[in-house]
Amino acid sequence: MRLKARHLLYMGLIAAIAPGQVRAADAITLTLGGRIKEFFFVASQAQAPAENLNSTGMFNDTRISVEGRTVLDNGITVRSFVRFNAVARDTRDIDEAYIDIISSFGRLRMGEKAGLNTTTIGDPVPQAFLSVDEEIIADAMKPRTGITLRDGFTFKRFTGNALGVSYQSPEVYGFKVGVAYHPTNTSAVGTIDGRITPHDAIDVTAGYNGDFQGGTYRIAGGYFRMASSAFGNDGGQAWNISAGATYGGLEMAAAYISSQPANGLDEHAWTVGALYGIGPFLVSADYRSAHRRPLPFASLPAGVFKEHVERATLQTAYKLGPGITVGLAGFYADQTTSTGAGFDGGGVLSGIKIEF
């Protein structure tokens, strides 16, 4: 069986950190996991002339993961993780594949994984049923603008799970900071030609977790920058911030991101949401708003408007058992194009998740 370059890299990394005098104190343990998610929706939305949009649809997402972990006799933990797309909308067979080296000095990660900004912030707002990697509603409503909704509030929107290396410090008095570097925004290996592809993406993120009587709070934010190709304007920069708090069964959070791509089509978005849980029941409500420049000019010419998207979602979920959840969500969305035309719509989504 032929090994890819990144697989050889992982094997070499293990060999480098585990010389003859350092041995595993624990046997390597392997854990098999995965998830199966099925969604069904019914929607009604405004249609352009000659369109005949189907009012129903389905989505599924099935992924299998394998995790290996051991602790060396010097206390360093080595963890490897691979997740495969069994059934998903992505054409790539590997979703994530990376190695963690964890010690008292922090965590070093190498491989295919979103940057630290995404792992630090997680879900920008709490959701009872859906999660940040399930942008189902944006797929149920036909897009009318160029606004980014998938992973819209973290830097994963720029690099996805591209190959990269990151370091995150240990948490000290609630503070932690990290930096991630991606040679390019794809999973390409080998020499990267900066003339034809964006490259050298860096994100720096810091976060703080605290508590108060009866609850907790958190705040995180970061800065991202990517160099553009020599023949294009596909680089850019962005910054974001998120904050949240929990009190009993109530959780509230908000997030904001400002994106300034090199092509001048600046985009700004914010979201706010709340969740309340009682036993196996969860209910949440959230709202998001985003606008984008359709043209890279200091002022838009007459008859051209900023593209705008706003969306409200109400969700409920019930935990049937360990790893099994059913849910229901209602949503409404309104989109305004650069010509000022409006397209609104809404619907209902239901589904089941099995995670193991």
Disulfide bonds with the S-S distance in Angstrom:
none
